[in-house]
């Protein structure tokens, strides 16, 4: 799975394959932490894209730039927003995997 692969590449997780239930819980906890870090980075990208879009609108309304600059900024903002949504989804999935690994009541 994509989440597990991201978790293995995270500096706190190491590169070894996980075999036991304890290791699975540790791996899930690491993946959950990594997903939270990725979500925070995506939120920062959305904030930066939002600022860029606001500046592009100000420049366009003042006559300093063409509307193409606004359109590009809107596209960048939309891409950043979609990425944030995907990272939130990944974090929630990682949290569910963590609950399952520590015995959260799910039957495999």
C-alpha positions as CSV (number, residue, x, y, z in Angstrom):
1,X,0.0,0.0,0.0
2,X,1.0,3.6,-0.6
3,X,0.8,4.5,3.0
4,X,3.1,1.7,4.2
5,X,5.6,2.6,1.6
6,X,5.6,6.3,2.7
7,X,6.0,5.1,6.3
8,X,9.1,3.0,5.5
9,X,10.8,6.0,3.8
10,X,10.2,8.2,6.8
11,X,13.4,8.8,8.8
12,X,12.0,7.6,12.1
13,X,10.8,4.3,10.6
14,X,13.9,2.7,9.0
15,X,13.9,0.6,5.9
16,X,13.3,-2.9,7.3
17,X,10.2,-4.9,6.5
18,X,7.7,-5.4,9.4
19,X,6.7,-8.9,10.4
20,X,5.2,-9.1,13.9
21,X,2.1,-7.5,15.4
22,X,4.2,-5.3,17.5
23,X,6.2,-4.2,14.5
24,X,3.0,-3.7,12.6
25,X,1.7,-1.4,15.3
26,X,5.0,0.5,15.4
27,X,4.9,0.8,11.6
28,X,1.3,2.1,11.7
29,X,2.2,4.6,14.3
30,X,5.1,5.8,12.2
31,X,2.9,6.0,9.1
32,X,0.4,8.0,11.1
33,X,3.0,10.5,12.2
34,X,4.4,10.7,8.7
35,X,0.9,11.3,7.3
36,X,0.4,14.2,9.8
37,X,3.7,15.7,8.7
38,X,2.7,15.5,5.0
39,X,-0.7,17.1,5.8
40,X,1.0,20.0,7.6
41,X,3.3,20.5,4.5
42,X,0.3,20.4,2.2
43,X,-1.5,23.0,4.4
44,X,1.6,25.3,4.1
45,X,1.5,24.9,0.3
46,X,-2.2,25.9,0.3
47,X,-1.5,28.9,2.4
48,X,1.3,30.0,0.1
49,X,-0.8,29.4,-3.0
50,X,-3.6,31.5,-1.4
51,X,-1.3,34.4,-0.8
52,X,0.0,34.2,-4.4
53,X,-3.6,34.2,-5.7
54,X,-4.5,37.2,-3.6
55,X,-1.4,39.1,-4.9
56,X,-2.1,38.1,-8.5
57,X,-5.7,39.5,-8.1
58,X,-4.4,42.7,-6.6
59,X,-1.8,43.1,-9.4
60,X,-4.4,42.4,-12.1
61,X,-7.0,44.8,-10.6
62,X,-4.3,47.5,-10.4
63,X,-3.4,46.9,-14.0
64,X,0.1,45.6,-13.4
65,X,-0.3,42.1,-14.8
66,X,-2.4,40.2,-17.3
67,X,-5.3,37.9,-16.3
68,X,-3.2,34.9,-17.3
69,X,-1.2,35.4,-14.1
70,X,-4.5,35.2,-12.1
71,X,-5.5,32.0,-13.9
72,X,-2.1,30.4,-13.3
73,X,-2.3,31.3,-9.6
74,X,-5.9,29.9,-9.4
75,X,-4.6,26.6,-11.0
76,X,-1.8,26.4,-8.5
77,X,-4.2,27.1,-5.6
78,X,-6.6,24.4,-6.8
79,X,-3.7,21.9,-7.2
80,X,-2.5,22.6,-3.7
81,X,-6.0,22.3,-2.3
82,X,-6.5,18.9,-4.0
83,X,-3.2,17.7,-2.6
84,X,-4.2,18.8,0.9
85,X,-7.5,16.8,0.6
86,X,-5.5,13.7,-0.5
87,X,-3.1,14.1,2.4
88,X,-6.0,14.4,4.9
89,X,-7.5,11.3,3.4
90,X,-4.1,9.5,3.8
91,X,-3.8,10.6,7.4
92,X,-7.3,9.4,8.2
93,X,-6.5,6.0,6.6
94,X,-3.2,5.8,8.5
95,X,-5.1,6.5,11.7
96,X,-7.6,3.7,11.0
97,X,-4.6,1.3,10.2
98,X,-3.1,2.3,13.5
99,X,-6.3,1.5,15.4
100,X,-6.5,-1.8,13.6
101,X,-2.9,-2.7,14.4
102,X,-3.3,-2.0,18.2
103,X,-6.5,-4.0,18.3
104,X,-9.2,-1.4,17.7
105,X,-12.0,-4.0,17.4
106,X,-11.7,-4.7,13.6
107,X,-11.7,-8.3,12.4
108,X,-9.3,-9.0,9.6
